[in-house]
Amino acid sequence: MQTNSVAAAYDKWAPVYDLVFGGVFKNGRQQAIDAAEKIGGRILEVGVGTGISLPEYANDTRLVGIDISDAMLDKARERVRKLGLSHVEAIEVMDAEHLVFADESFDVVVAQYVVTAVPNPEAALDEFARVVRPGGEIIITTRIGAEGGLRGQIEKTLMPVTSKLGWRTEFPYGRYEAWAAKQPNVTLLEHRSLPPLGHFSLIRYGKRHAA
Ligand SMILES: C[S@@+](CC[C@H](N)C(=O)[O-])C[C@H]1O[C@@H](n2cnc3c(N)ncnc32)[C@H](O)[C@@H]1O
């Protein structure tokens, strides 16, 4: 997968994205937002897409949304304007693997259904850990692929098709575990299963002060 082809795929999804993926991820999004609001403050939504989750955040949060697809962000900008979402600080085109923000400049980083779409997910996770402050959280909703077996084989076979559509089917939880094991200041706080079918998860990491 390459960033420009992922952006092109989501540019094509933009007109119908909310219709196709609005309902199916609604419950997971709300669980992520509820978790983020427990910390509150300045929140970065990575892969904010059409901004479908923005109206659901409390008015006393400050939201920054970034995404690689300008067409998806056009929808987000329109939503912010139409609904008068004054708690949205900025909406910007940006690659999750190369965030322009200063270290420790957010209280929470939320990434909903985006990590498996990024060409180098570990580079994006590194960036999330860099820009979140100690005591803050990284909150991810994500598809979790099988570790092997028949479902693993099917997911591997589907990869050439789904990567053209903008996401990976093959993405075992072990990949998150391997990333977290290398982080000196990041701790897994929670891993809970999400609908539909339990093929998705909500993962919360906490950032500690450097030792
Ligand atoms: C499945 S959509 C999820 C959108 C939204 N978060 C939601 O809950 O519906 C994945 C989003 O991630 C964005 N994305 C993919 N790769 C990205 C990257 N490298 N940097 C930033 N955003 C990216 C896509 O453009 C798309 O809007």
PDBQT file of the ligand as one rigid body, heavy atoms in Angstrom, charges set to zero:
ROOT
HETATM    1  C1  LIG A 301     -11.992   3.772   7.095  1.00  0.00    +0.000 C 
HETATM    2  S1  LIG A 301     -11.754   5.517   7.035  1.00  0.00    +0.000 S 
HETATM    3  C2  LIG A 301     -12.183   6.020   8.701  1.00  0.00    +0.000 C 
HETATM    4  C3  LIG A 301     -12.745   7.415   8.751  1.00  0.00    +0.000 C 
HETATM    5  C4  LIG A 301     -13.296   7.851  10.115  1.00  0.00    +0.000 C 
HETATM    6  N1  LIG A 301     -12.246   7.871  11.114  1.00  0.00    +0.000 N 
HETATM    7  C5  LIG A 301     -14.426   6.965  10.573  1.00  0.00    +0.000 C 
HETATM    8  O1  LIG A 301     -14.477   6.629  11.763  1.00  0.00    +0.000 OA
HETATM    9  O2  LIG A 301     -15.284   6.618   9.772  1.00  0.00    +0.000 OA
HETATM   10  C6  LIG A 301      -9.996   5.680   7.045  1.00  0.00    +0.000 C 
HETATM   11  C7  LIG A 301      -9.545   7.128   6.938  1.00  0.00    +0.000 C 
HETATM   12  O3  LIG A 301      -8.125   7.184   7.155  1.00  0.00    +0.000 OA
HETATM   13  C8  LIG A 301      -7.565   8.068   6.213  1.00  0.00    +0.000 C 
HETATM   14  N2  LIG A 301      -6.156   7.734   6.029  1.00  0.00    +0.000 N 
HETATM   15  C9  LIG A 301      -5.639   6.658   5.402  1.00  0.00    +0.000 A 
HETATM   16  N3  LIG A 301      -4.295   6.702   5.426  1.00  0.00    +0.000 NA
HETATM   17  C10 LIG A 301      -3.957   7.837   6.076  1.00  0.00    +0.000 A 
HETATM   18  C11 LIG A 301      -2.713   8.438   6.417  1.00  0.00    +0.000 A 
HETATM   19  N4  LIG A 301      -1.554   7.885   6.080  1.00  0.00    +0.000 N 
HETATM   20  N5  LIG A 301      -2.741   9.604   7.099  1.00  0.00    +0.000 NA
HETATM   21  C12 LIG A 301      -3.928  10.184   7.440  1.00  0.00    +0.000 A 
HETATM   22  N6  LIG A 301      -5.120   9.662   7.143  1.00  0.00    +0.000 NA
HETATM   23  C13 LIG A 301      -5.140   8.499   6.471  1.00  0.00    +0.000 A 
HETATM   24  C14 LIG A 301      -8.409   7.856   4.958  1.00  0.00    +0.000 C 
HETATM   25  O4  LIG A 301      -8.278   8.912   4.028  1.00  0.00    +0.000 OA
HETATM   26  C15 LIG A 301      -9.795   7.724   5.562  1.00  0.00    +0.000 C 
HETATM   27  O5  LIG A 301     -10.453   8.969   5.696  1.00  0.00    +0.000 OA
ENDROOT
TORSDOF 0
